[in-house]
Amino acid sequence: MPVPVPAAVRFRAACPECRGRFELAAGALRLAIGASRRTTFYTFTCPQCAAPVRKPAGERIIELLTGGGVRTLRLHATP
């Protein structure tokens, strides 16, 4: 059973396109966990310029995002 997450959890983020800095609610982020570092990342849409942003997610980022209630997709390799 998932642990309840406070609604006020926010994450600091930055956009490489417009260089904007802002805070995002957990619902604005998505985390994808793949079999390698290359296929493990998080995404969001910049609230300032609307650019799609994809950034790598290491172990610590994965812990923070999953603990904060970010929706997670597990990627599976196909044979």
C-alpha positions as CSV (number, residue, x, y, z in Angstrom):
1,M,0.0,0.0,0.0
2,P,1.5,3.4,-1.0
3,V,2.4,5.8,1.8
4,P,0.3,9.0,1.8
5,V,2.2,12.1,0.6
6,P,1.4,15.6,1.8
7,A,-0.2,17.7,-0.9
8,A,2.3,20.5,-0.3
9,V,5.4,18.6,-1.7
10,R,7.2,20.7,-4.2
11,F,10.4,20.2,-6.2
12,R,12.8,22.8,-7.4
13,A,13.6,22.6,-11.1
14,A,15.2,24.5,-13.9
15,C,14.6,24.7,-17.6
16,P,17.7,24.3,-19.9
17,E,15.8,26.1,-22.7
18,C,14.8,29.4,-21.1
19,R,17.0,29.0,-17.9
20,G,13.9,29.6,-15.8
21,R,13.9,28.4,-12.2
22,F,10.7,27.4,-10.4
23,E,9.0,24.9,-8.1
24,L,6.8,22.1,-9.4
25,A,4.2,20.0,-7.6
26,A,4.6,16.3,-7.7
27,G,1.8,16.0,-10.3
28,A,3.8,18.1,-12.8
29,L,6.7,15.6,-12.9
30,R,7.0,12.0,-14.3
31,L,9.7,9.6,-13.5
32,A,10.8,6.7,-15.8
33,I,13.0,4.0,-14.4
34,G,14.8,1.9,-16.9
35,A,17.5,-0.8,-17.0
36,S,20.3,1.7,-17.3
37,R,21.3,5.3,-16.4
38,R,20.5,6.3,-20.0
39,T,16.9,5.0,-19.6
40,T,16.2,6.4,-16.1
41,F,15.0,10.0,-16.2
42,Y,12.4,12.5,-15.1
43,T,10.3,14.8,-17.3
44,F,8.2,17.9,-17.0
45,T,7.0,20.8,-19.1
46,C,8.5,24.2,-18.3
47,P,5.8,26.4,-16.9
48,Q,7.6,29.5,-18.3
49,C,8.3,28.6,-21.9
50,A,6.3,25.3,-22.3
51,A,9.4,23.4,-23.5
52,P,9.4,19.6,-22.7
53,V,12.3,18.9,-20.3
54,R,14.0,15.5,-19.7
55,K,16.7,15.1,-17.1
56,P,18.7,12.1,-15.9
57,A,17.7,10.6,-12.5
58,G,20.3,9.0,-10.3
59,E,19.5,7.0,-7.1
60,R,19.0,10.1,-4.9
61,I,16.7,11.8,-7.3
62,I,14.7,8.6,-7.6
63,E,14.3,8.4,-3.8
64,L,13.2,12.1,-3.6
65,L,10.7,11.9,-6.4
66,T,9.1,8.6,-5.4
67,G,9.0,9.7,-1.8
68,G,7.3,12.9,-2.8
69,G,4.6,11.2,-4.8
70,V,5.8,11.6,-8.4
71,R,4.1,9.2,-10.7
72,T,6.6,6.5,-11.8
73,L,6.8,4.4,-14.9
74,R,9.0,1.3,-14.9
75,L,10.5,0.6,-18.4
76,H,11.0,-3.0,-19.3
77,A,13.3,-4.2,-22.0
78,T,11.7,-6.3,-24.8
79,P,13.5,-9.5,-25.8
